[in-house]
Amino acid sequence: MNQETASISPPESSLLAAIDLGSNSFHIVVAKLVQGELQPIDLLSDKVQLAAGLDENRMLTPEARQRGLDCLERFAQRVRDIPSQQIRIVGTNALREAANSHEFIRDAEKLMGCSIEVIAGIEEARLIYLGVSHTMAGENGRRLVIDIGGGSTEFIIGDRFEPLELESLEMGCVSFNKRYFADGVISEKRFQLAVFGALRELLSIKRKYRRLGWEDCVGSSGTIKAVRQACIALGYSTDKITTAALRQLKEKILSYNHVDEIDIDGLKEQRRAVFPAGLAIVSAVFESLGIKEMSISEGALREGLLYDMAGRLRHEDVRERSINAMMQRYHVDQEQAMRIEQTALIALTQVRESWHLDNNEYHNMLSWAARCCECGLTIAHSQYHKHSAYLLLNSDLPGFTKQQQIQLAAMVQDHRRKFSQSGFERMQPRESKHFSRLTILLRLAFVLHRNRSRERLPAFHLTAEKNALSLSFPDNWLSHQPLTQTDLEHEAVYLANAGYELSFK
């Protein structure tokens, strides 16, 4: 293959794919990383309207689940030849809200052949800003980015590539459509109620955001793009959304009695149903935050996912920064954390094949758990492992999904004393087994460094078979370490109660 052909048809192994399971639409973007820049190769989207399928008990209806799975079946064909480690799939507000989201995720993961992460609103905001900042000119000064989704709206103030303030509010075009325009009827009263509903949500950030300020305002969602397109099509503006254009567009929409009557060039039929609700949110945002005009970014969550994934491949993982910040915040003993981390990773190297822990993410998670297992000492020594787990589970940790925080917290909570494994019950069975095994390696490293000595450990040998571990040290070393020997005896009892056998010599 010549160079020109290769540039047109890159090998699938060199591609990255990001899939956004939004509350209104599912999106996929496939891109190639070229000299630090992402070149989109393929884009697909489908208005699944998952949020519209949430019933009064916050359960996804069978119809909504099937719409989502039908869409993912098409996406699965597109990414079939891309390695799973080069694909990221995230769910947002609808999957955060759905009480039975785990059922949909289970079926979707089988279909896609890779894991699906449900991300918190703050993490969604961070990724949106990452996508916007990488696809727009890097102007100096603060930028306000707003993304109105189907179930939530994210607000970010940042400077160049660094977010300074992140918020996610429970309002979106699909959820507001269900609340205020469920039957499709449009009236001034309904529209104003929707605006008031959005203004109430915005009260929580209004003062803080206005005080911080910004020089440039950018919108990045399908709702905001549709509002801009309508303003241009009707001649109310030539490029940006302005307050004057919004007023005119509101009057135009109120001239219709039903969403089916909306007739604006470029406004797709599927967008019409949620357009009045989306316009009400945009109007409230302009009013509450005092916005005069808003430009549009083509980059959003899925582009942010791609750049975040590309950063991880280049070892520029924002999660590293989050863990380091946590260690500093809670005054973790850096030397002790490093000792535990290094020993745990040496142990992982020796058993990764026999225990099927060769995915690099397991290496990362074990490393981060080792560094954070003593965060809780800042609160109290008694039960500090539980304090550490609580902090990991409930802190805002940029780059981590909620599921990853659950995994870290479970490992840290069980890194000493009784090996209850209760925290692993919230994971899929396969992941539960893998993270139980990672936790055992963390426990062994903790035992071997309980004396907090700066002396190097001797080379040890660790072998694993299913639920059995054998640990050996150089001749006579263990006999001169009575504390370590006693702790290993206790550890063997703890592990036996959890169904694992530990032998040592």
Buried (B, 14 or more C-beta within 10 A) or exposed (E): EEEEEEEEEBEBEEBBBBBBBBBBBBBBBBBBBEEEEBEEBEEBBBBBBBBBBBEEEEBBBEEBBBBBBEBBEEBBEBBEEBBBBBBBBBBBBBBBBBEBBEEBBEBBBEBBEBBBBBBBBBBBBBBBBBBBBBBBEEEEEBBBBBBBBBBBBBBBBBBEEEBEBBBBBEBBBBBBBBBBBEEBEBEEEBBBBBBEBBBEBBEEBBEEBEEEEBEBBBBBBBBBBBBBBBBBEBEBBEEBBBBEBBEBBBEBBBEBEEBEEBEBEEBEEEBBBBBBBBBBBBBBBBBBBEBEBBBBBEBBBBBBBBBBBBBBEEEEBBBBEBBBEBBEEBEBEEEBBEBBBBBBBBBBEBBBEBBEBEEEBBBBBBBBBBBBBBBBBBBEEEEBBBBBBBBBBEBEBBBBBBBBBBBBBBBBBBBBBEBBBEBBEBBBEEBBBBBBBBBBBBBBBBBBBEEEEEEEBEEBEBEBEEBEBBBBBEEEBBEEBEEBEEBBEEBBEBBEEBEBEBEBE
